[in-house]
Structures are given as structure tokens and as C-alpha cells.
């Protein structure tokens, strides 16, 4: 259905933060950042007979946020700078639930951009405007509209810190198995 993402967002809202400790790893066909590993694959961990569809849907959103946090740590280490807030664009930025999950997992304010699906088009137009001399890069920030700002909820800090640590542990403890299962076979 055309509204499938919105249905998923409403389903995810019915589950408490942490998805009953179900963790999704979004590495469906390898991962490029923050680790370069073409053999790693995605999956659900800690699924039980109590796990419902709602847990899986929210766990997918949280898994993407955990991977974003892992990347953010690397980027901030490289830049030697802590980013105070982050802009969110794309399909996930249309959902209050996903913006809040990102704020909580990343422990940063998330600025939900207005019309987040059009971000790439606007970005291309801004670059063209700079190239044509109509504006400078410094002026772009003044023209971008923020729809909402989501603050990290301290009540969710402990569960998301715990599950993020396990998310990274899942990779570290299983990378050998992923390599054995998914190494390229030579045909010769």
C-alpha cells in the first residue's frame, strides 16, 4: 500500500523503547561504515515466543539508529568535534516516532526538516545557486526550514545505551561467522 511506512510508524509506537530487547542489525548486504565488511549480514537477535510483529518493526527503526550512532562516534572521532544536533531527512524523517528514536539513541537533538523527502532536490538547487553566484554556502542554512526538534528523552538513555553496546558486540562476536558463511567462492 502507498501508506505502508505510515502504518509501520504507528505499529512501532505500540512498543516500548528497546523493543523488549530485540535487536535488528541492518547489514542486509554488507556494511561500509563505520566498518568495511562485505560479508556481514542483517538479522534479528533475541527473538522469543513473546516477540510480536510490533517488536520487529520498532527493532528495525532502532537498529538503523544504532548503526547511525556507531557511525556518528567514528565521524566525531575523525572530526574531533561533537555534533550538537543533527538534521534528519528522507522517508524516516516523516515520522515523529523515528525522529524521537534517533534523538534518544544518538543522544542528540534531531531537527526534522520540512518536506524531508525533497532534501536532495533542494540540496542540488542550493549548490547550483552557489555556483551561479546567487548565494553563498554560508547563506544556505538560513533558507532551510525545520519542522520540529526532538530532544533526547533521558528516561530512554539506559536501555538504548545497553542495546547499542550489544549491537556492536553482535558484530564483534559474529564477524568470523559472517566471513565463513558469506566469503566469495572462486569459480575457476
Secondary structure, 3 states (H helix, E strand, C coil): CCCHHHHHHHHHCCCCCCHHHCEEECCCCCECCCCCECCCCCEEECCCCCCCHHHHHHHHHHHHHHHHHHHHHHHHHHHCCCCCEEEECCHHHHCHHHHHHHHHHHCCEEEEECCHHHHHHHHHHHHHHHHCCCCCHHHHHHHCCEEEEECCCHHHHHHHHHHHHHHHHHHHHHHHHHHHHHCCCCCC
